[in-house]
Amino acid sequence: MSKDERLGWIGLNMVPGLGPRRIRRLVDCLQGAQEAWQAPEHLLAEALGIRLARNVARHRSKLDPVKELEKAHNRGLRILTPICPDYPPLLKTIVDAPAALYCWGEIPQGAGVALVGTRQPSPAGQVMAHRLGFELARHVPVVSGLARGIDGLAHRGAIQGGGTTWAVLGSALDRIYPPEHTDLAYAIASQGGAVLSEYPLGTGPRRGHFPARNRIISGLSLAVVVVEAPTRSGALITADLALQQGREVLAVPGSPTNPQCQGSNLLIQQGAKLVQGAGDILEEIVPFTLPALTRIDSHS
């Protein structure tokens, strides 16, 4: 793996407004990330158009991928690019895989199951998120977004279950959001899991980052489980992205009188598998493991 090629990916990822799909197109057109990073503006324009080419050229002189890599190393972080042999293999298959993936903790390998949902869950939703995280983590990494509510409960359940969990942020790894989950992020990273972000160091949380990070959550997962969500919810965005990526979508049923359950109930009406316990999820993704399980689903 060429260090200069890796730096090219990191540098391109630092350019505001470029994004993973345009970066991939640019790298393909110019036959390499190093070439794309160093290309004159007229060659950039052939791949991106004049406006974006000017944007890249303007920002490139102010960005230093070498320093970015050094800062990450000094913070105990790793930056993975698509040419790295340990880039998460399942994530690499999606069309908009991150051009750079910052990792705190153990680099994710294999595939997980995503547990997502509302930031304001009902008491029943809180119990279910923690329980599913606890039970699933014995068999498969639990993936979520470190947000308040369902996400945090799923991560904590996975940790308490002695398993692995991966958190994907909508901010840089040196700007943990929400800040009250900094201790949770540390626990994830220090106990065999990973805290991940595609955002360069120093990037704070922004509204548009969270829908974008959802594609990484589903991209790392064989299935997305919506634990509890209203009809207008980022969790439903994640479910839609999962379908686009060819992942399974499942949902936990809730009371029809609870607005926080209307989105997850709607998914079930539309064909998502109904989940009453972890066994239902495992049965969907790894049926060959079921004979060895103790049926940890809700039927017990």
KEKE-3310 file (N, C-alpha, C; in steps of 0.2 Angstrom, whole numbers, plus 5000, padded with zeros to 4 digits):
npx = (5004:5003:5010:5008:4997:4988:4988:4983:4969:4965:4967:4958:4947:4946:4942:4930:4913:4915:4913:4910:4906:4909:4923:4927:4923:4932:4945:4944:4944:4956:4965:4970:4972:4982:4986:4975:4974:4985:4983:4982:4971:4963:4962:4956:4943:4939:4934:4925:4919:4919:4916:4917:4930:4937:4934:4940:4954:4955:4954:4964:4977:4976:4975:4982:4986:4996:4999:4986:4986:4996:4991:4980:4987:4993:4983:4979:4972:4967:4967:4958:4958:4950:4960:4967:4971:4964:4952:4935:4927:4914:4908:4915:4909:4898:4891:4894:4905:4915:4928:4939:4940:4940:4946:4944:4949:4947:4949:4934:4930:4922:4904:4891:4876:4864:4856:4844:4835:4823:4827:4820:4814:4801:4797:4796:4803:4816:4819:4819:4829:4841:4840:4841:4853:4862:4859:4862:4875:4882:4884:4886:4893:4886:4879:4878:4873:4878:4870:4858:4846:4839:4850:4861:4857:4857:4871:4876:4870:4876:4889:4888:4884:4895:4900:4904:4904:4900:4901:4895:4899:4892:4901:4918:4930:4937:4928:4917:4900:4883:4890:4889:4890:4903:4910:4904:4909:4922:4922:4917:4928:4938:4935:4936:4928:4923:4924:4919:4921:4919:4923:4934:4947:4942:4930:4914:4897:4884:4868:4866:4876:4871:4861:4870:4879:4872:4871:4883:4882:4872:4879:4889:4883:4874:4860:4847:4839:4825:4821:4812:4803:4797:4786:4793:4809:4826:4830:4822:4827:4839:4834:4829:4841:4847:4839:4842:4855:4855:4853:4845:4830:4822:4810:4804:4788:4776:4766:4751:4745:4755:4765:4779:4781:4775:4782:4791:4781:4775:4785:4784:4771:4774:4782:4794:4803:4795:4801:4803:4813:4831:4834:4825:4831:4844:4840:4836:4848:4859:4855:4861:4868:4859:4855:4865:4862:4854:4841:4838:4827:4812:4803:4807)
npy = (4994:5011:5025:5038:5037:5033:5045:5054:5050:5053:5067:5071:5068:5078:5089:5101:5098:5089:5074:5056:5049:5058:5059:5046:5045:5055:5049:5037:5043:5049:5040:5036:5041:5048:5055:5062:5070:5079:5084:5096:5110:5110:5097:5092:5098:5091:5080:5084:5095:5113:5122:5113:5109:5121:5123:5112:5115:5127:5124:5114:5120:5124:5113:5099:5083:5075:5081:5079:5065:5063:5070:5062:5050:5054:5055:5042:5036:5028:5030:5024:5020:5016:5008:5002:4986:4982:4989:4990:4976:4973:4986:4992:4988:4996:5009:5022:5022:5027:5039:5040:5033:5036:5028:5023:5012:4995:4989:4987:4971:4958:4957:4967:4969:4982:4992:5003:5019:5030:5045:5048:5037:5026:5019:5005:5004:5007:4997:4986:4990:4990:4976:4969:4973:4968:4954:4951:4955:4944:4936:4943:4959:4974:4987:5005:5023:5031:5040:5049:5040:5026:5022:5024:5016:5003:5002:5001:4990:4980:4981:4978:4965:4959:4959:4965:4981:4994:5011:5024:5040:5057:5067:5073:5062:5068:5076:5072:5067:5065:5076:5070:5057:5054:5046:5034:5032:5030:5018:5009:5009:5005:4992:4982:4986:4998:5016:5026:5037:5047:5060:5073:5078:5089:5092:5097:5092:5092:5096:5089:5079:5068:5060:5056:5048:5038:5029:5022:5016:5006:5001:4993:4983:4967:4967:4979:4984:4992:4998:5007:5020:5035:5042:5051:5050:5048:5035:5028:5033:5026:5013:5014:5016:5004:4995:4999:4995:4982:4976:4967:4972:4975:4976:4981:4978:4990:4999:5004:5016:5024:5037:5036:5024:5023:5024:5012:5002:5005:5000:4987:4984:4986:4976:4973:4962:4956:4958:4950:4947:4943:4931:4931:4940:4934:4922:4927:4932:4923:4908:4896:4896:4894:4881:4880:4889:4895:4899:4913:4922:4931:4921:4914)
npz = (5000:4995:5004:4999:4991:5001:5008:4998:4998:5011:5011:5000:5007:5016:5010:5010:5005:4995:4996:4996:4985:4974:4976:4974:4960:4955:4958:4951:4938:4937:4939:4952:4969:4974:4962:4960:4970:4968:4956:4942:4941:4929:4925:4936:4933:4922:4928:4938:4935:4933:4944:4956:4954:4956:4969:4975:4972:4978:4992:4994:4995:5008:5016:5025:5023:5029:5041:5047:5048:5057:5068:5071:5074:5086:5094:5096:5086:5071:5053:5041:5023:5007:5001:5011:5019:5030:5030:5034:5027:5023:5023:5013:5002:4999:4988:4992:5000:5014:5010:5019:5035:5051:5066:5082:5094:5091:5075:5065:5059:5049:5051:5058:5067:5066:5078:5080:5083:5091:5100:5111:5119:5124:5140:5138:5126:5130:5138:5129:5119:5127:5131:5119:5114:5124:5122:5108:5107:5111:5101:5089:5083:5089:5081:5081:5083:5094:5099:5110:5119:5111:5104:5113:5124:5117:5114:5128:5133:5125:5129:5143:5141:5138:5125:5108:5102:5090:5086:5077:5072:5070:5070:5072:5079:5089:5094:5102:5101:5107:5120:5133:5131:5131:5140:5137:5124:5127:5134:5125:5115:5123:5126:5116:5106:5093:5089:5077:5063:5048:5047:5046:5059:5072:5067:5070:5076:5064:5057:5044:5045:5051:5044:5034:5041:5044:5033:5035:5047:5043:5032:5039:5043:5043:5045:5049:5063:5069:5083:5090:5084:5078:5065:5058:5058:5060:5061:5052:5040:5041:5039:5026:5019:5022:5015:5002:5001:5001:5013:5027:5035:5050:5063:5079:5087:5093:5104:5097:5101:5104:5099:5097:5092:5079:5067:5067:5068:5056:5047:5049:5044:5031:5027:5035:5045:5060:5076:5091:5100:5102:5096:5085:5076:5074:5068:5056:5050:5052:5051:5051:5064:5073:5079:5089:5098:5113:5111:5114:5112:5113:5116:5127)
capx = (5000:5007:5008:5006:4990:4983:4987:4978:4962:4964:4967:4952:4941:4946:4939:4922:4908:4917:4909:4913:4905:4913:4930:4928:4924:4939:4950:4944:4945:4963:4969:4973:4970:4988:4986:4969:4976:4990:4981:4980:4963:4960:4961:4950:4937:4936:4930:4921:4916:4923:4914:4920:4937:4939:4933:4946:4960:4956:4955:4970:4983:4976:4975:4989:4984:5002:4998:4980:4988:5000:4987:4976:4991:4995:4977:4978:4967:4969:4963:4958:4956:4948:4966:4970:4969:4960:4946:4930:4925:4907:4907:4918:4904:4893:4893:4897:4909:4919:4935:4943:4937:4944:4944:4946:4948:4948:4946:4929:4930:4916:4898:4887:4868:4862:4850:4843:4828:4821:4831:4816:4810:4796:4800:4797:4808:4822:4821:4820:4835:4846:4840:4843:4860:4865:4859:4865:4882:4886:4885:4887:4894:4880:4881:4873:4876:4880:4865:4854:4840:4840:4857:4866:4855:4860:4878:4877:4868:4881:4895:4886:4883:4902:4901:4907:4899:4903:4898:4897:4897:4891:4906:4924:4932:4939:4922:4911:4893:4883:4896:4888:4892:4911:4913:4902:4913:4928:4921:4917:4934:4943:4933:4936:4924:4926:4921:4921:4919:4922:4924:4941:4947:4940:4923:4908:4891:4880:4862:4867:4880:4868:4858:4875:4883:4867:4873:4889:4879:4869:4884:4893:4878:4870:4853:4845:4833:4822:4818:4806:4804:4791:4786:4798:4814:4833:4830:4819:4832:4844:4831:4829:4848:4849:4836:4846:4862:4853:4853:4838:4826:4817:4807:4801:4782:4775:4759:4748:4743:4762:4768:4786:4781:4772:4787:4793:4775:4774:4789:4782:4766:4777:4786:4800:4801:4793:4806:4801:4819:4837:4833:4822:4836:4849:4837:4836:4855:4863:4851:4866:4870:4853:4856:4870:4860:4850:4835:4838:4822:4807:4799:4809)
capy = (5000:5017:5030:5044:5035:5034:5052:5057:5048:5057:5074:5072:5067:5084:5095:5102:5098:5084:5068:5050:5047:5062:5057:5040:5047:5058:5044:5033:5046:5051:5033:5036:5046:5053:5059:5066:5076:5083:5086:5103:5112:5109:5090:5091:5100:5086:5074:5086:5102:5119:5124:5109:5109:5127:5122:5107:5118:5132:5121:5110:5123:5125:5106:5095:5076:5072:5083:5075:5058:5064:5071:5056:5045:5056:5054:5035:5035:5026:5032:5019:5022:5010:5004:4998:4979:4981:4993:4985:4973:4974:4993:4993:4986:5001:5013:5028:5020:5033:5039:5040:5031:5037:5023:5023:5006:4989:4990:4982:4966:4954:4961:4968:4970:4988:4993:5011:5021:5037:5048:5049:5030:5024:5014:4998:5004:5008:4990:4982:4992:4987:4969:4967:4975:4963:4947:4951:4955:4938:4932:4948:4965:4978:4994:5010:5029:5034:5045:5048:5036:5019:5020:5023:5010:4997:5001:4999:4983:4976:4981:4974:4958:4956:4958:4970:4986:4999:5017:5028:5047:5062:5072:5070:5058:5072:5080:5067:5070:5070:5076:5066:5050:5053:5040:5028:5031:5027:5011:5005:5009:5001:4985:4978:4989:5004:5022:5027:5043:5049:5067:5075:5080:5096:5093:5097:5089:5096:5092:5085:5073:5062:5056:5053:5043:5032:5024:5019:5011:5000:4998:4989:4978:4963:4969:4985:4983:4998:4996:5011:5026:5039:5042:5056:5048:5046:5027:5026:5034:5021:5007:5014:5015:4997:4991:5001:4992:4975:4973:4965:4977:4972:4981:4979:4981:4994:5001:5009:5023:5027:5040:5034:5017:5023:5022:5005:4998:5005:4996:4980:4984:4986:4969:4971:4956:4958:4956:4950:4945:4943:4925:4932:4943:4929:4918:4930:4933:4917:4902:4890:4896:4893:4875:4880:4894:4893:4902:4919:4926:4933:4915:4911)
capz = (5000:4995:5009:4996:4989:5007:5010:4994:5000:5017:5009:4997:5011:5020:5006:5011:4999:4989:4997:4994:4978:4969:4977:4970:4953:4953:4959:4945:4932:4937:4940:4959:4974:4974:4956:4960:4975:4965:4949:4941:4941:4922:4925:4941:4930:4918:4932:4943:4933:4935:4951:4961:4953:4959:4977:4977:4971:4984:4999:4994:4998:5015:5019:5025:5026:5033:5048:5049:5050:5063:5074:5072:5077:5092:5098:5097:5081:5065:5048:5035:5017:5004:4999:5017:5019:5035:5029:5035:5021:5021:5022:5007:4996:4997:4983:4994:5006:5016:5008:5025:5041:5057:5070:5089:5096:5087:5068:5064:5054:5049:5050:5064:5067:5069:5083:5079:5085:5093:5105:5116:5119:5130:5145:5135:5121:5133:5140:5123:5116:5131:5131:5112:5114:5128:5120:5102:5107:5113:5095:5083:5085:5089:5078:5082:5082:5100:5101:5116:5118:5109:5102:5119:5127:5114:5116:5135:5133:5122:5134:5149:5139:5137:5118:5105:5099:5085:5086:5071:5074:5065:5071:5072:5085:5094:5095:5103:5102:5112:5125:5139:5130:5130:5144:5134:5119:5129:5136:5118:5112:5127:5128:5110:5101:5089:5088:5070:5060:5042:5047:5048:5066:5073:5064:5075:5074:5060:5055:5038:5046:5054:5039:5031:5045:5044:5028:5038:5052:5039:5028:5043:5046:5039:5046:5053:5068:5071:5090:5092:5080:5076:5057:5056:5062:5057:5061:5046:5035:5041:5037:5019:5016:5022:5009:4996:5002:5001:5020:5030:5039:5055:5068:5085:5087:5099:5105:5091:5104:5106:5093:5096:5089:5073:5062:5067:5066:5049:5044:5049:5039:5024:5026:5039:5050:5067:5081:5098:5104:5098:5092:5079:5072:5073:5064:5049:5047:5053:5053:5053:5070:5078:5083:5094:5102:5118:5110:5118:5110:5118:5118:5133)
cpx = (5004:5005:5006:4999:4986:4982:4983:4971:4961:4963:4960:4946:4941:4943:4932:4918:4910:4912:4912:4912:4909:4921:4931:4928:4930:4945:4950:4946:4953:4968:4973:4972:4976:4988:4980:4970:4981:4988:4980:4973:4960:4958:4955:4943:4934:4932:4925:4917:4920:4922:4918:4927:4940:4939:4939:4953:4961:4957:4961:4976:4982:4976:4981:4987:4990:5001:4991:4982:4992:4996:4982:4980:4992:4989:4975:4973:4970:4964:4964:4955:4954:4954:4969:4967:4964:4954:4940:4927:4918:4905:4910:4914:4899:4895:4896:4901:4914:4926:4940:4938:4941:4941:4948:4944:4950:4945:4940:4931:4924:4910:4894:4879:4867:4856:4849:4836:4828:4826:4827:4811:4806:4800:4801:4802:4815:4824:4823:4827:4841:4846:4843:4851:4864:4865:4862:4872:4886:4887:4887:4888:4888:4883:4876:4877:4878:4875:4861:4848:4842:4847:4862:4864:4858:4867:4880:4875:4873:4887:4894:4885:4890:4904:4904:4902:4903:4899:4900:4894:4895:4895:4912:4925:4935:4934:4916:4905:4888:4888:4895:4889:4899:4913:4910:4907:4920:4928:4920:4924:4939:4941:4932:4932:4927:4921:4923:4918:4922:4924:4931:4941:4945:4933:4918:4902:4887:4874:4863:4871:4877:4865:4864:4879:4878:4869:4879:4887:4876:4874:4889:4889:4875:4862:4853:4839:4831:4818:4812:4808:4797:4791:4791:4805:4820:4833:4827:4823:4837:4841:4830:4835:4849:4846:4840:4853:4861:4854:4846:4836:4821:4815:4804:4794:4781:4767:4756:4746:4750:4765:4775:4786:4778:4776:4789:4787:4774:4778:4787:4776:4769:4782:4792:4798:4800:4798:4803:4807:4825:4837:4830:4827:4841:4846:4837:4843:4859:4860:4855:4868:4865:4853:4860:4868:4855:4843:4834:4833:4817:4802:4801:4807)
cpy = (5006:5022:5036:5043:5036:5041:5056:5056:5053:5065:5076:5072:5074:5090:5095:5102:5093:5078:5062:5048:5052:5060:5051:5041:5050:5054:5040:5036:5048:5046:5033:5042:5051:5058:5064:5072:5081:5086:5093:5104:5110:5101:5088:5093:5095:5081:5077:5092:5107:5121:5120:5109:5115:5126:5117:5111:5124:5130:5117:5113:5124:5118:5102:5088:5073:5074:5080:5068:5058:5065:5065:5051:5047:5055:5046:5033:5032:5029:5027:5022:5015:5006:5000:4991:4978:4986:4988:4982:4974:4981:4995:4992:4991:5006:5020:5027:5026:5033:5039:5038:5031:5032:5024:5017:5000:4990:4985:4977:4962:4959:4961:4968:4977:4989:5001:5012:5028:5039:5049:5042:5030:5020:5007:4998:5004:5001:4986:4984:4989:4979:4966:4968:4969:4956:4946:4951:4949:4934:4937:4955:4970:4985:4999:5017:5033:5040:5044:5043:5029:5018:5019:5017:5003:4996:4999:4992:4978:4976:4977:4967:4955:4956:4964:4975:4991:5005:5021:5035:5052:5068:5069:5066:5062:5077:5076:5070:5065:5070:5071:5059:5049:5047:5034:5026:5028:5020:5007:5004:5005:4994:4981:4981:4995:5010:5025:5034:5044:5056:5069:5078:5087:5097:5092:5094:5094:5092:5087:5079:5067:5057:5052:5048:5037:5027:5020:5013:5005:4997:4993:4983:4973:4964:4975:4983:4990:4996:5000:5017:5029:5039:5046:5054:5046:5038:5025:5028:5028:5014:5008:5013:5008:4993:4993:4997:4984:4972:4971:4971:4973:4977:4978:4982:4985:4996:5006:5015:5027:5030:5038:5028:5017:5021:5015:5001:4999:5001:4989:4979:4983:4980:4968:4966:4958:4954:4956:4949:4944:4937:4926:4936:4938:4924:4920:4931:4927:4911:4896:4890:4894:4886:4875:4886:4891:4897:4908:4924:4927:4927:4912:4915)
cpz = (5000:5000:5005:4993:4995:5008:5005:4996:5006:5015:5005:5002:5016:5016:5007:5004:4994:4990:4994:4987:4973:4970:4973:4962:4951:4953:4953:4939:4931:4939:4947:4963:4974:4968:4957:4965:4972:4958:4948:4940:4934:4922:4930:4938:4925:4921:4936:4940:4936:4942:4956:4960:4957:4967:4979:4977:4977:4990:4999:4997:5005:5020:5019:5028:5030:5040:5051:5051:5056:5069:5076:5076:5085:5097:5099:5092:5075:5059:5042:5029:5013:5001:5005:5017:5025:5035:5030:5028:5019:5020:5015:5001:4995:4992:4986:5001:5008:5013:5013:5031:5047:5062:5077:5092:5091:5080:5067:5058:5055:5048:5057:5062:5070:5073:5083:5082:5088:5099:5111:5117:5125:5134:5142:5130:5124:5135:5134:5120:5120:5131:5124:5111:5118:5125:5113:5102:5109:5106:5089:5086:5084:5086:5079:5082:5088:5102:5107:5114:5116:5107:5108:5123:5124:5115:5123:5136:5131:5126:5140:5147:5137:5129:5115:5102:5095:5085:5081:5072:5068:5066:5071:5079:5090:5096:5097:5104:5102:5118:5131:5138:5128:5134:5141:5128:5121:5131:5130:5115:5116:5128:5121:5105:5097:5089:5081:5067:5053:5042:5050:5056:5066:5070:5069:5072:5070:5058:5049:5039:5048:5049:5035:5034:5045:5039:5030:5043:5048:5035:5032:5045:5041:5040:5050:5057:5070:5078:5092:5088:5078:5068:5054:5060:5058:5056:5054:5040:5035:5038:5029:5016:5017:5017:5003:4995:5001:5008:5022:5034:5043:5060:5074:5086:5093:5099:5100:5094:5105:5100:5092:5093:5082:5067:5061:5066:5059:5045:5043:5044:5032:5023:5030:5044:5057:5072:5088:5103:5099:5094:5085:5074:5070:5068:5057:5046:5047:5055:5054:5060:5075:5082:5089:5099:5108:5117:5115:5116:5115:5120:5124:5139)
residu = (MET:SER:LYS:ASP:GLU:ARG:LEU:GLY:TRP:ILE:GLY:LEU:ASN:MET:VAL:PRO:GLY:LEU:GLY:PRO:ARG:ARG:ILE:ARG:ARG:LEU:VAL:ASP:CYS:LEU:GLN:GLY:ALA:GLN:GLU:ALA:TRP:GLN:ALA:PRO:GLU:HIS:LEU:LEU:ALA:GLU:ALA:LEU:GLY:ILE:ARG:LEU:ALA:ARG:ASN:VAL:ALA:ARG:HIS:ARG:SER:LYS:LEU:ASP:PRO:VAL:LYS:GLU:LEU:GLU:LYS:ALA:HIS:ASN:ARG:GLY:LEU:ARG:ILE:LEU:THR:PRO:ILE:CYS:PRO:ASP:TYR:PRO:PRO:LEU:LEU:LYS:THR:ILE:VAL:ASP:ALA:PRO:ALA:ALA:LEU:TYR:CYS:TRP:GLY:GLU:ILE:PRO:GLN:GLY:ALA:GLY:VAL:ALA:LEU:VAL:GLY:THR:ARG:GLN:PRO:SER:PRO:ALA:GLY:GLN:VAL:MET:ALA:HIS:ARG:LEU:GLY:PHE:GLU:LEU:ALA:ARG:HIS:VAL:PRO:VAL:VAL:SER:GLY:LEU:ALA:ARG:GLY:ILE:ASP:GLY:LEU:ALA:HIS:ARG:GLY:ALA:ILE:GLN:GLY:GLY:GLY:THR:THR:TRP:ALA:VAL:LEU:GLY:SER:ALA:LEU:ASP:ARG:ILE:TYR:PRO:PRO:GLU:HIS:THR:ASP:LEU:ALA:TYR:ALA:ILE:ALA:SER:GLN:GLY:GLY:ALA:VAL:LEU:SER:GLU:TYR:PRO:LEU:GLY:THR:GLY:PRO:ARG:ARG:GLY:HIS:PHE:PRO:ALA:ARG:ASN:ARG:ILE:ILE:SER:GLY:LEU:SER:LEU:ALA:VAL:VAL:VAL:VAL:GLU:ALA:PRO:THR:ARG:SER:GLY:ALA:LEU:ILE:THR:ALA:ASP:LEU:ALA:LEU:GLN:GLN:GLY:ARG:GLU:VAL:LEU:ALA:VAL:PRO:GLY:SER:PRO:THR:ASN:PRO:GLN:CYS:GLN:GLY:SER:ASN:LEU:LEU:ILE:GLN:GLN:GLY:ALA:LYS:LEU:VAL:GLN:GLY:ALA:GLY:ASP:ILE:LEU:GLU:GLU:ILE:VAL:PRO:PHE:THR:LEU:PRO:ALA:LEU:THR:ARG:ILE:ASP:SER:HIS:SER)
# end
